Amino acid sequence: MGAIQVLDQVRNYAENVDTLLNFPNLSYSYQKAFISTDRRNFTLFAVPTMHSVAKGEQRSYLVENYNLYDYSDWMHPQAKRILSINTIPHERKVLQSVSQYLAPTIYNETIADDYLLSPFFPGNRRFYKYKITFLNEEVVELTFNPRIPNTQLIKGKATIDASTGRIIDVEYDGEYDMVHFHAYQLMGRMGLPSLYAQYCEVNASFKFMGNIVRSVSTVYHGLTKQPSHNPSSIYEEEQLLAELRPTPLTKEEQQTLQAHFDKMTKEEVQESADTLSKEKSTYEQIKDDVWDTVNENLLQKINTNFGGNNRGSIRISPVLNPLYLRYKRDKGFTYKFDIHGSYMLTDNSDISAGVKSSFSFKQRRLYTSIPLRWNYNIRRNGFVGIDINTGDRTFDSKLLEDVIKEQGDTVDWNKTKIDYFRDINVYFHNSQDLSEKWSYDAGLSIHHRKAVNSPAFHYTDHDNYYQSTAPLVSIQFRPGGWKGPALTFSYERSLKGLMHSNMDYERWEFDCSYKRKLKRMRTISFRYGFGFYTARGSQQYFLDYRNFRENNIPNGWDDDWTGEFELLNSEWYNASQYYARSNITYESPLLLVSRIPLIGRFIEMERIYMSALSIKALTPYTEYGYGVTTRWLSMGVFVSNIRGKFNSFGCRFEFELFRKW
């Protein structure tokens, strides 16, 4: 029997196992994490989730949880926390990314969420080398190693039942997102539990700028013991956990837990509870919670809840994080900031507000987007909202041409930048998914454009501001539902005289986008579209499209690195009464650079970009690019051509360290 035959047996077992065999509706799990900060310095404050362990005399921490799992719907099990002890200050979470390795899915294409290619999945065999050793007549050991060192691949060994193909246990080493880990998992014996880990242990280490943080995490599933009563204090909670632990604590863990209890007494716990419940109003509790979080997370992502049953939430990007930067040729370095808050009104409705902004150091300009929402039907994505966008600049060469034609060359109008305008856009709209195939968005779009150099207009017959007030409607059709392509038709008509509008135009746009996930973590994305103006009044300027415009507030690799023209000069976005565009992006974890020794082990994903554009006076315009993302940053290089001849070359990169933390 060879390695391929063993792998075929493993796959056959996973596909044919009786998932209802010996499967309980209710069971318990015990999870423990012991965290130690071996070395630390001030840079640890800049790492998300590490603020609580970056200071103080305490160097080790213990977290324990005892959870109840309801498998009535085994496809969507419900978990409820029964007991919990956390010795980390303010009960924070540290190295939260490690928890993903405690619930590995080794039979799937990826082991953890959407990364780490499993060596047991048939489509991934091309990336691994296998070797088998018969331990006895009933058990075979399968060793697997990556053909190419890469952060998306693991190395290790598994013991397998030679007669059935059931994986008995497996251990492996890997490194992803700056965390080195060694995992061991013992699988269940029969039925659905045999496809998942009954016991799992993960030893992880994080090293950054001289800091070393280690953790040992274990989890036991399928337990049957239940607490004898509900605890009234943390001390009773610890006593109950002592009765329920599958294995006793180690000496270091006991010392850490005892040191934690030495800092507090039953009277202090009770007094604290009484103070919070009797002396503080709900408003004061919310205020204290929010400001405590802000003060402790100035360099961290802030994610906190407030209100009864935690119905409210606030998320704030790092305020002073120097790693939240991007670079693009036309804007130079840009610093991004994002804040979002919401409050649940009912199980199917909430209100939300946010501020997204980016500051371009080269342009010395702040771009801001403020979305306000009343989500009246969350299940159908139904909301009424206002979107406010500021900081954009718009211009129209036709305005400059008209001024020169009327006024002559007595003034060097090119130096006055008379065609540059500040643009504030306010969009009132209502949107909803009518079904899996149909959605609509309808509202009123207002653009207020004010000249950057208003005094120059005193010498012309033109206004120094232009305002459009336009009803807008978009209909989206998804022929294959949510997993297929999306076709969007948009119509906008500005009415002169409506709400001080002095512009008159009619615009149509069509957009088709599709993102298809392929096997082995590959993805291909398409975007096609066109737009045109069918009516424009006299002396009407500013051709402003919704689907063909520059994105001034991007959100990194996962958001906007496809469907854009990286090297296109911003002047071309509103220089034509029509446009037709196409963008194709192919993404793969193991493509080109990832195959280079030493370098490839740091590459998480690679992309190839191909884009084409047709507008008046610029047909065809094409761009080609290649991009990679690593644990530290995402970058891309691009080249553009006009009518088949080289036009320009440029690059773009973003610091995205800890983006998944």
C-alpha positions, 0 to 999 in steps of 0.5 A: 500500500502506497501513500496515495492509496492511504490518502484515498482511504482517508478521503473515502472514510470522510465521505462515507462515515455515518455522521449520526452514529453515537452523536449526542445532542448535548455535550461539554467542552473544556478549554485552557490557555496558559500564556507567558511573556518571556521577553517584552519591551515598549513595542509590545504596546503596538501589537493588537490584544497585547496591551494588557500583558505588556506592563506590570509585574505579572508575566504569566496568565491563565484562561479557562472556559467550560462550555455547553454545546447543543448539537440539535442542529449539528450543522450549526451547533450552539455554544454557551459558556458555563464557567470561566476564569481569566487572570489577564487584566480586565479579562482581555483576550491575548493571542486570540488567533491561536484559538483557530487551531483548536478547532481544525478541519483537517478533512476540508480544503483548509485547516483554519478558516480560509487558510492553511492547505490541508495535506489530507484534501485531494486537491492539495496533494500536489503541494506535499510530499508523503511517506508511509511507515507501517507501525503494525498491521493495523496502523500506518504512519503518514508523514507529510512535508511541503514541496515548497516552503510556504506559510500556507503549508504545514509539515507533520505526521498522522497515524491512520487506521489501515483498514478504514482510513480513519485518522487516529491522531495528527500533529503538525508544525506551521507558521502563519501571521507571525505565529509559530505553532505546533499542534496535536489533535486526537480524533474521535472514534466513531461517527461525526466526532471522528471527523473532528478533534476530541482533544487538541493541544497547541503550543504557539510562540509570537516573536516581534521586535525582541518580544517573545510571548508563548502560549499552551492551549488545550481543549477537550470535547465531548465531555459529559460532566456538568456543574452541580450548581451556579457559582456565586463568586469567582472562588466557587467558579474555580472550585467547580472547574477543579471538579470538572477539569479533565486533567489537573493544572500544572505547577506553573498554572496553579501558581499563576491562579493562586497569585491572581486570587491573592490580589483579591478577596471575596469582600472586594469582589462583592463590594465591586459588584454592589458598587456597579449595580447600586451606585452607578447609572447605566449612562455612567457604566457605559461612559466608564466602559468606553473611556477605560477601553479608549485609554487602554487601547490607544495603540490597539483596535478598540472593540467594546460592547455597551448597554443592556445585553451588550446590544451596542458596540463600538469599533475603532481602528488604532489611533496612533498605529504607525503601521496603518499606512499605504503608499500610492504614487499620486497620493504618496503616503496615506494614513487611514482611520476607521470608527464604527458604532451600532446599537441593536433595536430589535433582533432584526433592526439596529442603528449604526454610524461610522467615520472612514477617513484617510489623510494624504501627506503628499496632497495634504488632504483629508478624505472622509466618508460618514455613513449613517444607517437605520437598518430596519430589516437586517435579514434583507439588508434593508436600510435607510441611510445618509452617506456624506463624503468630503475631501474629494477634488473634481475638475473639468478641462472643458470649463478651462477651455470655455474660459480661455475661449471667452476671455482670451489669453490675457491671463495664464488661466492654466496656472489659476487652477480655475477648473479645480473644485472641492466636492461634497457629496450627500446621498440619501437612500433606501436599499433592500434585498427583495430576494436572493436574486433582486435588490434595489437602491433608490435615493437622492444624490447631492453634489456641491462643488465649490471652486478652489480658486473662487476669486478667479471667477470674478473675471469670468462669466461662470459660476464659482460653484455647481450643485446637482440634485439628482434622483438615483435608482439602482437595480441589481440582478443576481441570476445565480443568487448570492454565489453568482455574478451581480448585474447592476443597472443605475439611472441618475437624473439631475433636475435644474432648480431642485434644491438650488441645483444649477446642473441638468444631466441624465446618466446611465450605468451598467456594472457586472461583477463576479468573484468565484472561489476555486479550489486550493484557495484560488480566486478569480474576479471579473468586473465589466461595466460601461456608462454614458450621459444621454443629456447635458444642459448648456455649460454643464460640467463635471462628468461624475460616474458612480462605478468609474471613479477613484477610491480615496478611502481604500480598505486594504488587500481584501477590499479594493485591490481588484476593479481599480486602475492603479496608474490612471491619472485622476483627471481622466475619470471625468473627461469623457461622456462615456466609458467602458471598462473591464478588470480581471484578477487571479489570486493564488497562494502558490503562483510565482514568487512563492516558489522561490526558496527563502522568499516564498515561505513568507508569501501568503497570497499572490495576484495577477491584474489585467485591466482595460479602459475605453474613454474619449481620447484614451482608447485603449488604455490597459494596465497589468500588475502583479501583487503579493501579500505577506505578514507585514505588508501588501504590495503591487507593481503595475505597468500601463499602456496607451494604444499599445505603447508604454505609458507609465510604471508604478507601485503600491504598498500597504502596511497590514501587519496584524490585520487578522488579529 
